[in-house]
Amino acid sequence: MCGRLSQYSGIHDFVAALSMPNALVNSTGEQPFERYNAAPTAQLALFHQEGPFLHADMVRWGWRPHWAKDRAAPINARVEKVAHGPFFRAIWPHRAIVAINNWFEWVDEGGPKKQPYLIRHRDQSPILCAAIGQYPNEERDPGERDGFVIITADSAGGMVDIHDRRPVALSPMLAREWLNPDAIKDRAEQMLLHQGEPMEAFEWFKVNRAVGNVRNQGPDLIRPLIDCK
């Protein structure tokens, strides 16, 4: 998964997709986010559960432990290692969902520049991506080390032609289970490894190369590129 995604709907659209009856503690505002071209370090809406409440906070995309000062903060964590390696040990118990509209990948098709593709649900519903992070909770206000990473898995089928990694996207039912603080650790890991949404749930198409410049925003970036050849 390359480091670019869209989160342009409003928080209540994402809550509706999650279909979670818990009372919402919303710190993200009421307006659509309109982040059509979000890059690492962007503040994105992140869901986590604290007791009976669903919380939505703006949290930085990217995280590293306090002792890893010699490297950039990763934005993704590989599902094969995330539960067992030392790097993410501190945040593995802190499960979250980042709901996105789509993500982008760049493909070398032999031209002078790589061609960007947009990947989204075939029905264009929000994608509920499994994440872990350090974020505000009932006992702690936002801090400078807050951040999150998206968990990724190997791609399959035709999606391999676009990129070899993709977010672990969960169905609403599994996303709710993932968010449950009482979920058993082994069950959470098996969910990521074996129960992510299949390749058939997604579609992808070429988009304008303007998405390569993170300063570019707007709905034109997510429209299919018309092939005039």
FISEBA-118602 format. One record per residue: x, y, z of N, C-alpha, C in turn. Coordinates in steps of 0.001 Angstrom, whole numbers, padded with zeros to 6 digits, always signed. Atoms other than C-alpha are relative to their C-alpha. Layout:
BEGIN
XYZXYZXYZ;...
% end
This chain:
BEGIN
+000848-001195+000000+000000+000000+000000+000877+001237+000000;-000730-001268+000051+001426+003348-001047-000617+001002+000969;+000400-000933-001033+001103+006346+001213-000931+001095-000466;+000958-001022+000406-001936+008096-000190-001402-000589+000042;+001369+000480-000090-005657+007769+000481-000956+001174+000021;+001053-001027-000053-008958+009672+000494-000905-000263+001191;+000969+000047-001090-011170+010442+003463-000825+001283-000118;+000714-001239+000298-013671+012927+002129-001437+000035+000532;+001343-000009-000576-017007+011852+003651+000027+000615+001399;+000096-000498-001363-018248+013148+006993-000019-001146+001000;-000125+001033-001024-017908+011286+010282-001269-000841+000116;+001237+000759-000177-021576+010280+010376-000232-000983-001150;+000036+000979+001084-021287+008600+006970+000833-001222+000376;-000844+001108-000407-018480+006504+008396-000624-000772+001170;+000681+000679-001104-020430+005759+011589-001120-000880-000535;+001083+000789+000589-023351+004591+009465+000553-001272-000645;-000616+001181+000617-021032+002234+007539+000441-001002+001062;-000433+000870-001090-019665+000867+010802-001199-000653+000689;+001253+000522-000556-023263+000365+012004+000172-000414+001461;-000292+000272-001404-022245+000586+015636-000966+000804+000871;+001026-000714-000757-025019+001458+018119+000538+000808+001175;-000552-000700-001160-022659+002807+020787-000108+001517-000143;+000010-001457+000006-022945+006453+021756+001337+000521-000517;-001194-000536+000643-020468+008538+019749+000530+001211+000758;-000697-001163-000531-017943+010877+021339+000836+000534-001162;-000558-000474+001266-017009+012959+018317+000852+001246+000203;-000918-001145-000076-013953+015236+018312+000465+000440-001376;-000474-000253+001368-013696+015470+014515-000790+001087-000724;+000827-000986+000672-016406+018027+013711-001129-000654-000788;+001200+000494+000673-019591+017710+011698+000072+000120-001524;-000073-000243+001431-018447+018735+008223+000745-001125-000720;-000792+000967+000765-017175+016436+005446+001488+000322+000097;-001441-000199-000180-013421+015928+005756+000664+000546-001263;-000485-000508+001290-012751+016576+002054+001515-000169-000156;-001407+000338+000222-009302+014979+002210+000042-000994-001160;-000001+000843+001190-009098+013665-001332+001374-000594-000281;-001372+000383+000334-005332+013231-001322+000840+000076+001271;-000668-000037-001293-004169+012504+002223+001298-000794-000042;-001326+000607-000010-000502+011679+002745+000433-000274+001438;-000520+000229-001345+001538+010420+005726+000183+001309+000766;+000000-001081-000995+001488+012737+008777-001290+000797-000009;+001291-000689-000009-002002+013959+007812-000803-000421+001223;+000929+000300-001072-004551+014148+010599-001256-000622-000619;+001150+000710+000548-007257+011588+009825-000926-000440+001119;+000983+000443-000980-010437+010539+011584+000228-001470+000321;-000289+001352-000473-009810+007415+013667-001044-000389+001038;+000957+000533-000973-012369+005295+015524+000716-000904+000991;-000410+000958-001012-011608+003557+018801-001093-000066+001051;+001046+000198-000998-013751+002236+021613+000583+000123+001392;-000381-000156-001399-013444+003293+025232-001223-000359+000836;+001174+000461-000735-015796+001311+027463-001171-000164-000958;+001163+000154+000880-019291+001559+025961-000056+001034-001121;+000081-001119+000940-018480+004627+023852+000904-000202-001213;-000793-000067+001222-017281+004921+020266+000579+001404-000095;-000666-001298+000084-014722+007723+019973+000494+000232-001424;-000565-000415+001283-013769+009586+016809+000910+001190+000257;-000993-001049-000227-010581+011660+016982+000837+000188-001253;-000957-000262+001068-008228+013294+014502+001386-000390+000507;-001284+000546-000436-004937+011412+014755+000948-000043-001194;-001008-000030+001058-001707+011644+012754+000212-001390-000595;-000286+001255+000700-001119+008925+010139+001508-000230+000031;-001410+000324-000199+002215+007407+011168+000314-000046+001485;-000344+000140-001422+003655+006232+014473+001316-000754+000121;-001180+000766-000368+006926+005066+015985+000139+000044+001508;-000218-000033-001445+007888+004116+019540+001011+001073+000369;-000850-001124-000428+009734+006720+021570+001478-000302-000178;-001410+000352+000102+012995+004787+021299+000505-000098-001445;-000406+000150+001408+012994+004615+017475+000187+001361-000644;-000200-001360+000487+014323+008096+016842+000859+000065-001264;-000902+000018+001143+016620+006998+014014-000707-000311-001306;+000723+000353+001215+013859+006308+011482-001301+000784-000093;+001294-000661+000190+010764+007877+009986-001110-000859+000589;+001129+000730-000569+007454+006920+011530-000687-000813-001082;+000723+000804+000982+005961+003974+009598-001472+000394-000057;+001430-000258+000152+002457+004419+008231-000790-001294-000059;+000643+001300+000114+001721+000706+007806+000726-001009+000877;-000591+001112-000734+002338-002503+009742-000415-001290-000690;+000285+001253+000696+002584-005930+008106-000728-000952+000945;+000828+000855-000841-000067-008300+009417+000774-001214+000501;-000745+001191-000381+002440-011162+009524+000869+000215+001245;-000948-000280-001070+004598-009407+012139-000547+000894+001100;+000409-001078-000889+002545-006751+013868-000282-000461+001425;+000399+000443-001339+001349-008862+016797+001169-000516+000824;-001074+000690-000703+004766-010292+017693+001314+000773+000058;-001258-000738+000003+007546-007832+016867+000034+001060+001094;-000118-001001-001067+008904-005326+019402-000408+001406-000420;+000208-001377+000432+008332-002246+017243-001399+000496+000364;+001382-000423-000231+004520-002161+017616-000585-000576+001286;+000505+000677-001195+004284-003963+020954-000841+000923+000872;+000698-000915-000905+003170-000881+022869-001407+000335-000476;+001316-000413+000500+000225-000152+020573-000830-001164-000530;+000782+001128+000492-000837-003654+019518-001339-000144+000740;+001299+000123-000669-003541-003704+022246-000973+001132-000322;+000832-001186+000213-004865-000306+021091-000562-000026-001425;+000571+000247+001323-007084-001326+018196-000899+001148-000431;+000766-001115+000546-008728+001214+015925-000445-000338-001419;+000459+000091+001390-010517+001589+012609+000166+001377-000634;+000001-001222+000804-009705+004228+010012-000885-000282-001208;+000939+000163+001108-012613+004537+007587+000419+000931-001127;-000447-000788+001147-011565+005688+004128-000949-000222-001169;+000792+000159+001220-013249+006202+000784+000738-000786-001069;-000811+000725+000983-010371+004849-001303+001469+000191+000343;-001436-000266-000068-006625+004557-001563+000581-000038-001407;-000659-000111+001299-004138+005078-004390+001246-000877-000044;-001246+000707+000260-001352+002997-005869+000586+000511-001319;-000693-000429+001212+001253+003848-008534+000616-001212-000692;-000433+001169+000767+002093+001361-011307+000931+000446-001125;-000928-000248+001107+005055+001346-013688-000542-000709-001239;+000562+000559+001229+003442+000854-017101+000879+000312-001212;-000945-000224+001071+006519+001752-019116+000108+001430-000489;-000055-001400+000406+005869+005463-019482+001043+000768+000796;-000993-000815-000722+008006+008338-018214-000332+000146+001478;+000408-000092-001399+005993+008441-014990-000951-001157+000317;+000913+001054-000420+004135+005823-012993-001453+000486-000078;+001420-000316+000139+000367+005684-013482-000722-000253+001320;+000755+000224-001234-001778+006226-010378-001337-000696-000269;+001289+000686+000009-004755+003958-009746-000728+000302+001299;+000852-000131-001177-007640+004479-007353-000637-001354+000261;+000633+001252-000408-008915+001443-005411-001107+000342+000987;+001143-000272-000867-012356+001504-003789-000907-001228+000025;+001028+001034-000003-015254-000763-002851-000819+000091-001289;+000813-000007+001215-017297-001803-005876-001309+000768+000204;+001231-000739-000274-020392-000355-004182+000267+001401+000539;-000458-001323-000432-018394+002771-003167-000306+000291+001468;+000190-000184-001440-019166+002222+000514+001353+000235+000666;-001274-000216-000690-016502+003274+003056+000734-001309+000263;-000873+001139-000273-013575+000909+003584+000455+000121+001453;-000303-000013-001423-013060-000006+007243+001333-000713+000215;-001357+000539-000056-009307-000478+007640+000424-000232+001451;-000519+000310-001333-007837-002213+010687+001251+000828+000264;-001129-000848-000373-005378+000018+012523+000305-000208+001479;-000372-000079-001409-003517+000295+015809+000691+001333+000201;-000624-001301-000186-002218+003420+017440+000062+000462+001436;-000044-000725-001262-001604+005792+020282-000868+001220-000193;+000990-001032+000249-004505+008157+020641-000608+000458+001323;+000603-000475-001249-006436+010213+023222-000988-001027+000551;+001001+000862-000632-008493+008260+025728-000547+000692+001236;+000653-000621-001154-010445+008826+028900+000998+000501+001035;-000983-000364-001011-007255+009169+030900+001079+000947-000528;-001105-000776+000559-005033+011132+028502-000472+000866-001145;+000313-000930+001080-005385+014174+026291+000918-000268-001195;-000878+000183+001156-003880+014334+022784+001435+000373+000324;-001411-000246-000249-000078+014192+022780+000793+000015-001286;-000816-000150+001208+002770+014841+020349+000437-001340-000573;-000394+001319+000501+003578+011132+020076-001190-000811-000508;+001169+000708+000511+000035+010191+019071+000165-000297-001489;-000045+000373+001405-000312+008421+015754-000588-001385-000178;+000531+001335+000265-001593+005283+014060+000645-000555-001262;-000437+000680+001211-000591+002730+011451-001147-000878-000497;+000977+000871+000635-002778+000816+009005+000646-001371-000190;-000521+001356+000142-002325-002952+008992-000228-000475-001435;+000071+000418+001400-001582-004400+005552+000280-001497-000130;-000183+001412+000313-001656-007876+004019+000384-000136-001464;-000303+000261+001403-000567-009480+000768-001241+000197-000853;+001086-000090+000960-002709-008622-002224-000229-001369-000633;+000339+001257+000657-004393-011370-004235-000653+000299-001338;+000692-000134+001275-005773-011951-007712+000549+001148-000824;-000403-001086+000877-005721-009043-010126+000563+001195+000728;-000523-001141-000742-004906-006584-007357+001514-000043+000123;-001450+000105-000039-001339-007914-007339+000637+000835-001104;-000526-000798+001107-000877-006116-010668+000071+001482+000355;+000003-001399-000432-001559-002825-008878+001025+000217+001113;-000968-000088-001087+000445-003430-005693-000018-001312+000765;-000069+001290-000684+001608-006375-003622-000534+000048+001422;+000556-000129-001348+000218-005004-000335-001278+000826-000060;+001241-000768-000074-003205-003690+000613-000460+000068+001449;+000506-000067-001375-005007-002582+003785-000837-001229+000339;+000930+001012-000477-006732-005227+005860-001329+000703+000251;+001327-000606-000103-010342-004142+005313-000947-001016+000616;+000889+000892-000730-012956-005616+007631-001458+000324-000310;+001442-000216+000101-016679-006104+007223-000465+000776+001228;+000478-000724-001187-018778-003936+009588-000074-000874+001250;+000102+000886-001159-019412-006935+011854+001365-000271+000608;-001339+000269-000505-015724-007778+012128+000687+001267+000496;-000569-001269-000480-014765-004111+012471-000484+000306+001414;+000523-000226-001355-017025-003858+015497+000675-000937+001005;-000694+000942-000885-015438-006977+016968+001443+000436+000230;-001381-000480-000114-011950-005601+016255+000102+001157+000987;-000028-001164-000886-012803-002397+018125-000269-000353+001462;+000383+000379-001365-014074-004247+021187+001256-000187+000862;-001214+000122-000823-011416-003746+023917+000132-001358+000674;-000029+001294-000682-012364-007118+025388+000267-001163-000949;-000268+001076+000963-011653-009060+022196+001297-000713+000362;-001169+000806-000344-009187-011887+022769+001119+000262-001013;-001130-000342+000859-005703-011156+021390+000162-000980-001152;-000192+000995+001059-005399-014423+019473-001108+000090-001037;+001116-000136+000926-008832-013937+017943+000208+001225-000888;-000244-001218+000773-007900-010407+016853+001035-000261-001090;-001030+000289+000994-004772-011685+015108-000538-000890-001112;+000555+000910+001015-006625-014502+013332-000974+000726-000915;+000915-000805+000814-009229-012023+012156+000769+000739-001094;-000810-000742+000972-006538-009944+010459+000592-000926-001051;-000699+000909+000896-004775-012941+008951-000927-000678-001002;+000840+000889+000811-007785-014760+007548-001365+000565-000383;+001370-000420+000213-010937-012651+007509-000138+001407-000584;+000117-001264+000708-010115-009449+005647-000871-000143-001238;+000874+000065+001166-012376-008549+002755+000760-000501-001228;-000685+000573+001165-011588-010411-000488+000210+001024-001097;-000303-000867+001129-010197-008864-003643-001258+000339-000798;+001214-000209+000804-013619-009263-005297-000859+001147+000502;+000782-001106-000539-015026-006534-003023+000437+001352-000571;-000588-001260+000429-012868-003899-004770+000019+000134-001523;-000244-000317+001403-012501-002202-008111+001098+001044-000057;-001079-000991+000135-009676-000035-009453+000045+000509-001423;-000068-000635+001308-009086+002346-012314+001042+001120+000041;-000989-001064+000114-006600+004920-013568-000623+001342+000360;+000415-001371-000293-006825+008492-012290+001099+000956-000465;-000916-001028+000482-005113+011749-013177+001298+000014+000814;-001292-000048-000684-001403+012021-012360+000122+001182+000951;-000031-001133-000931-002197+015241-010529-000055-000459+001450;+000057+000510-001369-002806+013060-007467+001396-000203+000576;-001365+000161-000475+000969+012663-007280+000515+001173+000803;-000384-001196-000758+001265+016186-005889-000953+000126+001179;+000851+000025-001184-000024+016126-002333-000724+001328+000230;+000678-001291-000151-000927+019807-002559-001295+000058-000801;+001232+000032+000791-003607+018934-005110-001102-000699+000782;+001159+000557-000678-007038+018276-003645-001222+000164-000910;+001241-000196+000737-010610+018048-004884-000511-001269-000663;+000630+001208+000551-013038+015534-006404+000501-000410-001367;-000535+000395+001305-011361+015633-009819+001056-001103+000140;-001062+000978-000196-008589+013465-008329-000521-001425+000095;+000532+001355-000205-010922+010505-007730-000870-000449-001174;+000789+000390+001166-012619+010459-011131+000831-000865-000938;-000756+000860+000923-011653+007750-013657+000638+000835-001114;-000693-000638+001105-009102+008833-016225-000539-000560-001310;+000564+000441+001276-010704+008679-019671+001144-000342-000931;-001042+000447+000917-008503+006647-022008-000441+000343-001413;+000395-000486+001329-008663+008400-025368+000726-000728-001124;-000726+000699+001056-006412+005966-027213-000951-000842-000844;
% end
